[in-house]
């Protein structure tokens, strides 16, 4: 890969991590690792961390629930 692509990948990775680390007024905003939708992991719904690491929104958690 050329340097421009590597820099873009690193920039996107840093952006993704900064969005995932934000916690505002008791909300923990995450990005679903399947559909890339922003959601609050602290809501009382089906959202959870897959394997303790990958955030899944309620929609994807319900859809892929049979894998649990």
Backbone as CSV, one residue per row, in Angstrom:
resi,resn,N_x,N_y,N_z,CA_x,CA_y,CA_z,C_x,C_y,C_z
1,UNK,0.840,-1.191,0.000,0.000,0.000,0.000,0.879,1.247,0.000
2,UNK,0.375,2.250,-0.631,1.133,3.480,-0.634,0.850,4.270,0.650
3,UNK,1.654,5.315,0.864,1.577,6.094,2.102,0.235,6.790,2.283
4,UNK,-0.366,7.251,1.192,-1.648,7.947,1.300,-2.731,7.023,1.846
5,UNK,-2.794,5.798,1.352,-3.782,4.832,1.824,-3.547,4.490,3.288
6,UNK,-2.284,4.324,3.675,-1.967,4.021,5.074,-2.393,5.161,5.981
7,UNK,-2.136,6.390,5.556,-2.534,7.555,6.349,-4.047,7.646,6.475
8,UNK,-4.774,7.370,5.378,-6.237,7.385,5.411,-6.777,6.324,6.360
9,UNK,-6.192,5.147,6.328,-6.626,4.066,7.212,-6.398,4.453,8.673
10,UNK,-5.232,5.004,8.973,-4.932,5.423,10.343,-5.871,6.534,10.805
11,UNK,-6.169,7.476,9.917,-7.074,8.582,10.251,-8.471,8.050,10.556
12,UNK,-8.975,7.145,9.711,-10.296,6.554,9.927,-10.331,5.746,11.218
13,UNK,-9.267,5.040,11.515,-9.193,4.246,12.743,-9.246,5.158,13.968
14,UNK,-8.492,6.260,13.945,-8.497,7.205,15.056,-9.868,7.854,15.226
15,UNK,-10.514,8.207,14.103,-11.864,8.785,14.145,-12.843,7.808,14.764
16,UNK,-12.792,6.568,14.344,-13.681,5.529,14.847,-13.490,5.352,16.352
17,UNK,-12.247,5.275,16.792,-11.967,5.084,18.216,-12.399,6.284,19.034
18,UNK,-12.246,7.498,18.491,-12.651,8.686,19.243,-14.161,8.746,19.396
19,UNK,-14.911,8.318,18.382,-16.375,8.296,18.478,-16.808,7.243,19.487
20,UNK,-16.150,6.105,19.488,-16.522,5.009,20.385,-16.216,5.336,21.844
21,UNK,-15.242,6.182,22.097,-14.840,6.478,23.461,-15.645,7.602,24.105
22,UNK,-16.537,8.256,23.344,-17.298,9.369,23.889,-18.379,8.872,24.837
23,UNK,-18.480,9.526,25.998,-19.557,9.242,26.926,-20.115,10.585,27.382
24,UNK,-21.385,10.842,27.077,-22.001,12.125,27.368,-23.284,11.899,28.152
25,UNK,-23.403,12.521,29.330,-24.617,12.461,30.148,-25.131,11.039,30.319
26,UNK,-24.259,10.118,30.666,-24.673,8.740,30.892,-24.878,7.945,29.624
27,UNK,-24.692,8.556,28.477,-24.810,7.843,27.204,-23.425,7.392,26.759
28,UNK,-23.335,6.186,26.332,-22.085,5.671,25.780,-22.342,5.402,24.302
29,UNK,-21.972,6.353,23.461,-22.228,6.263,22.024,-21.190,5.351,21.383
30,UNK,-21.679,4.339,20.703,-20.826,3.386,19.998,-21.249,3.334,18.537
31,UNK,-20.437,2.674,17.733,-20.764,2.432,16.326,-20.825,0.927,16.140
32,UNK,-21.937,0.451,15.630,-22.136,-0.982,15.417,-21.082,-1.506,14.436
33,UNK,-20.439,-2.609,14.807,-19.378,-3.118,13.935,-19.922,-3.834,12.707
34,UNK,-21.231,-4.058,12.634,-21.812,-4.697,11.455,-22.396,-3.653,10.505
35,UNK,-23.302,-2.797,11.012,-23.999,-1.855,10.120,-23.460,-0.429,10.217
36,UNK,-22.535,-0.165,11.142,-21.876,1.136,11.321,-22.843,2.248,11.720
37,UNK,-23.933,1.888,12.397,-24.900,2.858,12.898,-24.490,3.288,14.299
38,UNK,-24.591,4.588,14.587,-24.294,5.086,15.931,-25.472,4.769,16.840
39,UNK,-25.186,4.324,18.071,-26.236,3.995,19.022,-25.702,4.115,20.445
40,UNK,-26.624,4.161,21.418,-26.268,4.245,22.832,-26.276,2.832,23.403
41,UNK,-25.122,2.344,23.792,-24.991,0.985,24.305,-25.651,0.842,25.675
42,UNK,-25.844,1.958,26.395,-26.413,1.907,27.741,-27.937,1.830,27.760
43,UNK,-28.604,1.967,26.634,-30.060,1.854,26.604,-30.474,0.440,26.988
44,UNK,-31.677,0.339,27.505,-32.199,-0.963,27.893,-32.821,-1.637,26.669
45,UNK,-31.991,-2.182,25.828,-32.450,-2.884,24.629,-31.525,-4.071,24.369
46,UNK,-31.540,-4.584,23.190,-30.772,-5.781,22.849,-29.294,-5.512,22.548
47,UNK,-28.881,-4.253,22.524,-27.497,-3.951,22.156,-26.526,-4.501,23.203
48,UNK,-25.379,-4.956,22.730,-24.372,-5.522,23.619,-23.017,-5.556,22.914
49,UNK,-21.970,-5.921,23.668,-20.641,-6.095,23.099,-20.457,-7.567,22.737
50,UNK,-20.243,-7.825,21.473,-20.014,-9.194,21.004,-18.607,-9.600,21.405
51,UNK,-18.463,-10.714,22.059,-17.178,-11.209,22.566,-16.506,-10.184,23.481
52,UNK,-17.299,-9.323,24.102,-16.766,-8.336,25.028,-15.999,-7.203,24.382
53,UNK,-15.965,-7.157,23.052,-15.133,-6.173,22.363,-15.864,-5.416,21.266
54,UNK,-16.724,-6.088,20.517,-17.346,-5.497,19.338,-18.782,-5.058,19.641
55,UNK,-19.075,-3.749,19.547,-20.431,-3.283,19.853,-21.423,-3.659,18.753
56,UNK,-22.610,-4.139,19.170,-23.684,-4.476,18.241,-24.925,-3.692,18.632
57,UNK,-25.552,-3.029,17.659,-26.782,-2.288,17.928,-27.929,-3.270,18.161
58,UNK,-29.046,-2.765,18.647,-30.190,-3.618,18.959,-30.704,-4.341,17.723
59,UNK,-30.744,-3.652,16.593,-31.248,-4.268,15.363,-30.383,-5.461,14.956
60,UNK,-29.084,-5.264,14.902,-28.191,-6.349,14.494,-28.174,-7.467,15.535
61,UNK,-28.242,-7.105,16.824,-28.262,-8.106,17.880,-29.500,-8.988,17.765
62,UNK,-30.630,-8.379,17.431,-31.851,-9.158,17.265,-31.776,-10.019,16.004
63,UNK,-31.274,-9.441,14.928,-31.202,-10.152,13.656,-30.238,-11.339,13.740
64,UNK,-29.058,-11.107,14.347,-28.043,-12.157,14.460,-28.101,-12.877,15.797
65,UNK,-29.231,-12.782,16.493,-29.373,-13.355,17.830,-29.220,-14.851,17.888
66,UNK,-29.508,-15.541,16.814,-29.390,-17.006,16.835,-27.941,-17.469,16.906
67,UNK,-26.979,-16.572,16.664,-25.558,-16.928,16.779,-25.071,-16.838,18.222
68,UNK,-25.863,-16.239,19.084,-25.449,-15.980,20.463,-25.264,-17.229,21.249
